[in-house]
Amino acid sequence: MIFEDELIFVERETSEIPWVKIFTKTPFKELTDCDETTQKRVFEAVLTTEKVMRKFYNPTKINIASFANYVPRVHFHVMARFESDSFFPESMWGKKQREGELNLPEFAEFSQILTRELGKTRE
């Protein structure tokens, strides 16, 4: 667990790339099932995560996804993508293109910054 408040929680997805998942605490099935406050909080968290990832990792691209077919509850994937990751330009669920060659800063430092910034959006 990276971050948690009364509406959301954020977890790391184990991967070669920086990748987090943002969940609603209440297990809503669809985004339109969420109340407006939860919807707003989820989108604040997605945008904050994107900003922190861009500043910290300087990726080629940020990918944001929400499928929820296997885990049928509202959540978003936010991923920092690099031309040298194993799947680029395919999605991380796509066909592997090569052996990735990434030399990235520590995720723990990113996580600390993200936690701080997500906390600020609640003040």
Contacts in CASP RR format, 6 or more apart in sequence:
PFRMAT RR
TARGET T0000
AUTHOR 0000-0000-0000
METHOD contacts of the structure
MODEL  1
MIFEDELIFVERETSEIPWVKIFTKTPFKELTDCDETTQKRVFEAVLTTE
KVMRKFYNPTKINIASFANYVPRVHFHVMARFESDSFFPESMWGKKQREG
ELNLPEFAEFSQILTRELGKTRE
1 9 0 8 1.000
1 10 0 8 1.000
1 11 0 8 1.000
2 10 0 8 1.000
2 11 0 8 1.000
2 12 0 8 1.000
2 20 0 8 1.000
2 111 0 8 1.000
2 114 0 8 1.000
2 115 0 8 1.000
3 9 0 8 1.000
3 10 0 8 1.000
3 114 0 8 1.000
3 115 0 8 1.000
3 118 0 8 1.000
3 119 0 8 1.000
4 10 0 8 1.000
4 25 0 8 1.000
5 41 0 8 1.000
5 118 0 8 1.000
5 119 0 8 1.000
5 122 0 8 1.000
6 25 0 8 1.000
7 24 0 8 1.000
7 25 0 8 1.000
7 26 0 8 1.000
7 37 0 8 1.000
7 38 0 8 1.000
7 41 0 8 1.000
7 42 0 8 1.000
8 22 0 8 1.000
8 23 0 8 1.000
8 24 0 8 1.000
8 25 0 8 1.000
8 38 0 8 1.000
8 41 0 8 1.000
8 42 0 8 1.000
8 45 0 8 1.000
9 22 0 8 1.000
9 23 0 8 1.000
9 25 0 8 1.000
10 20 0 8 1.000
10 21 0 8 1.000
10 22 0 8 1.000
10 23 0 8 1.000
10 45 0 8 1.000
10 49 0 8 1.000
10 114 0 8 1.000
10 118 0 8 1.000
11 20 0 8 1.000
11 21 0 8 1.000
11 23 0 8 1.000
12 19 0 8 1.000
12 20 0 8 1.000
12 21 0 8 1.000
12 107 0 8 1.000
12 111 0 8 1.000
13 19 0 8 1.000
13 20 0 8 1.000
13 21 0 8 1.000
13 77 0 8 1.000
13 79 0 8 1.000
15 79 0 8 1.000
15 92 0 8 1.000
16 85 0 8 1.000
16 86 0 8 1.000
16 100 0 8 1.000
16 102 0 8 1.000
17 79 0 8 1.000
17 80 0 8 1.000
17 81 0 8 1.000
17 82 0 8 1.000
17 85 0 8 1.000
17 92 0 8 1.000
17 102 0 8 1.000
18 53 0 8 1.000
18 56 0 8 1.000
18 57 0 8 1.000
18 59 0 8 1.000
18 79 0 8 1.000
18 80 0 8 1.000
18 104 0 8 1.000
18 107 0 8 1.000
18 110 0 8 1.000
19 77 0 8 1.000
19 78 0 8 1.000
19 79 0 8 1.000
19 80 0 8 1.000
19 92 0 8 1.000
20 49 0 8 1.000
20 77 0 8 1.000
20 78 0 8 1.000
20 114 0 8 1.000
21 75 0 8 1.000
21 76 0 8 1.000
21 77 0 8 1.000
21 78 0 8 1.000
22 42 0 8 1.000
22 45 0 8 1.000
22 46 0 8 1.000
22 49 0 8 1.000
22 75 0 8 1.000
22 76 0 8 1.000
22 78 0 8 1.000
23 73 0 8 1.000
23 74 0 8 1.000
23 75 0 8 1.000
24 34 0 8 1.000
24 38 0 8 1.000
24 42 0 8 1.000
24 73 0 8 1.000
24 74 0 8 1.000
24 75 0 8 1.000
26 34 0 8 1.000
26 38 0 8 1.000
27 73 0 8 1.000
27 74 0 8 1.000
28 34 0 8 1.000
28 38 0 8 1.000
28 73 0 8 1.000
28 74 0 8 1.000
29 68 0 8 1.000
29 72 0 8 1.000
29 73 0 8 1.000
29 74 0 8 1.000
30 74 0 8 1.000
31 39 0 8 1.000
31 42 0 8 1.000
31 66 0 8 1.000
31 74 0 8 1.000
33 74 0 8 1.000
34 42 0 8 1.000
34 74 0 8 1.000
42 74 0 8 1.000
42 76 0 8 1.000
44 121 0 8 1.000
45 76 0 8 1.000
45 118 0 8 1.000
45 121 0 8 1.000
46 64 0 8 1.000
46 76 0 8 1.000
46 78 0 8 1.000
48 114 0 8 1.000
48 117 0 8 1.000
48 118 0 8 1.000
48 121 0 8 1.000
49 78 0 8 1.000
49 114 0 8 1.000
49 118 0 8 1.000
50 62 0 8 1.000
50 64 0 8 1.000
50 78 0 8 1.000
51 117 0 8 1.000
52 110 0 8 1.000
52 113 0 8 1.000
52 114 0 8 1.000
52 117 0 8 1.000
53 59 0 8 1.000
53 62 0 8 1.000
53 78 0 8 1.000
53 80 0 8 1.000
53 110 0 8 1.000
54 62 0 8 1.000
54 80 0 8 1.000
56 105 0 8 1.000
56 109 0 8 1.000
56 110 0 8 1.000
56 113 0 8 1.000
57 80 0 8 1.000
57 104 0 8 1.000
57 105 0 8 1.000
57 110 0 8 1.000
59 80 0 8 1.000
59 81 0 8 1.000
59 82 0 8 1.000
60 81 0 8 1.000
60 82 0 8 1.000
60 83 0 8 1.000
60 88 0 8 1.000
61 81 0 8 1.000
62 78 0 8 1.000
62 79 0 8 1.000
62 80 0 8 1.000
62 81 0 8 1.000
63 77 0 8 1.000
63 78 0 8 1.000
63 79 0 8 1.000
63 81 0 8 1.000
63 91 0 8 1.000
63 92 0 8 1.000
64 76 0 8 1.000
64 77 0 8 1.000
64 78 0 8 1.000
64 79 0 8 1.000
65 76 0 8 1.000
65 77 0 8 1.000
65 79 0 8 1.000
65 91 0 8 1.000
66 74 0 8 1.000
66 75 0 8 1.000
66 76 0 8 1.000
66 77 0 8 1.000
68 74 0 8 1.000
68 75 0 8 1.000
79 92 0 8 1.000
81 88 0 8 1.000
82 88 0 8 1.000
82 102 0 8 1.000
83 89 0 8 1.000
84 98 0 8 1.000
84 100 0 8 1.000
84 101 0 8 1.000
84 102 0 8 1.000
85 100 0 8 1.000
85 102 0 8 1.000
86 96 0 8 1.000
86 97 0 8 1.000
86 98 0 8 1.000
86 99 0 8 1.000
86 100 0 8 1.000
87 94 0 8 1.000
87 95 0 8 1.000
87 96 0 8 1.000
87 97 0 8 1.000
88 97 0 8 1.000
89 97 0 8 1.000
90 96 0 8 1.000
90 97 0 8 1.000
END
